[in-house]
Amino acid sequence: MPASRLTPIAAASALGLAAVALTGCVPNSPSGARLAVTITDDGCAVSESTATAGAITFALENAGTDVNEFEIFAEDQLRIVGEKENVTPGQTVDYVVQLQPGTYYTACKFQQIGAPIGVAQFTVTGEAVTVAADEQAQIDLAVANYVAYIKSQTEELVPAVQAFAADYAAGRDDAARDAFALVRSYYERIEPTAEAFGDLDPKIDYREVDAVAEGLDWTGFHRIEKDLWQPQPGDVNSDGADAFLDWAPSTPAQRQAFADQLVADVQELYDLVHAADFSVGIADISNGAIGLLDEVSAGKITGEEDWWSHTDLADFAANVDGAWVAFGVVRDIAASKGQQGEALVADIESEFTALRDLLATYGSFETGFTPYDQVSDSQRQALSNAVNALAEPLSQLTHTVLGIAE
């Protein structure tokens, strides 16, 4: 999903998406339905657009030329509720998933990287299906779905960064500036994962002031950002220091080196999360939601994150997207903890809605966001208040999920 979009599968023009037309008005298939899915290099056709809640079998057939995967997204078009990877050419395989009533989206991913293909709405009707209250089964499903989400974001990030880095290295600055915020959104949604891999986050996403403070070579997105939005004489860094102190515009050779380094670091992140032994703990997921909101408070609200490009609101929105997905993955576990858990979930959902609605008044990934230097102090305060209102109940999420009394 390398260009403009609000959610991972929403903006066709930037993501190269083309929803496959399904058969016309079809009756709901019964519970336990078996639906045919024809996968091609550029399509993902599901035989019916509706089914009744319960166990649904998607009979996958890869009629294309290379490996593919089948994905089911929740209504927010961010959270993955099921996926079947490594469907090879000529293979037919059944993928069974239990879906509750609601709106979903099906899609495939050619070569298991880049934008979802053949995105189509899929509606599940009927009554909610009672599932045995097996908490370990809930945890296992939550972990599997969140790992799938992390992988999906890196699958989008790699080709997007490759294109962005190529434009930057070649001096196509207008194209690189246009892509900057949108490319970063894939990373910002899963930043806590990168932070868990030692020096990867510093190499990919450190600001100049952080790199200098820690005596590190400054590379990554923000090093490139300063080249793309070069300061003028008299400008200062976010710490108040002269913008030209120990810095000069990169030469073509330096640009190529920074571009190559970013591509290599992002590829390393992709390889790590696609390793056979990669996983996360249930607390990592809930703490990731909390950590992403902390990212907003620490750098986005102040305007320090994207000091030269003023694309902070795009990072802000991506962090909130990621927090929303992480919360959604553990939501049912939290809600299962009695009245207190149900009340907490309701509170978090309400505050998320308020914050996301407020952010939407400043734009979207499809239309672009208001530059942050055009956001007034009072508007920044309103955003900060909305973040703080969500942070309070969200801070209780891990304790609730783990059943620990505060």
Secondary structure, 3 states (H helix, E strand, C coil): CCCCCCCCCCCHHHHCCCCCCCCCCCCCECCCCEEEEEEECCEEEECCCEEECEEEEEEEEECCCCCEEEEEECCCCCCEEEEEEEECCCCEEEEEEEECCEEEEEEECHHHCCCCEEEEEEEEECCCCCCCCCHHHHHHHHHHHHHHHHHHHHHHHHHHHHHHHHHHHCCCHHHHHHHHHHHHHHHHHCHHHHHCCCCHHHHHHCCHHHHHHCCCCCCCHHHHHHHHCCCCCCCECCCCCECCCCCCCCCHHHHHHHHHHHHHHHHHHHHHHCCCCCCCCHHHHHHHHHHHHHHHHHHHCCCCCCCCCCCHHHHHHHHHHHHHHHHHHHHHHHHCCHHHHHHHHHHHHHHHHHHHHHHHCCEECCCEECCHHHCCHHHHHHHHHHHHHHHHHHCCHHHHHHCCCC
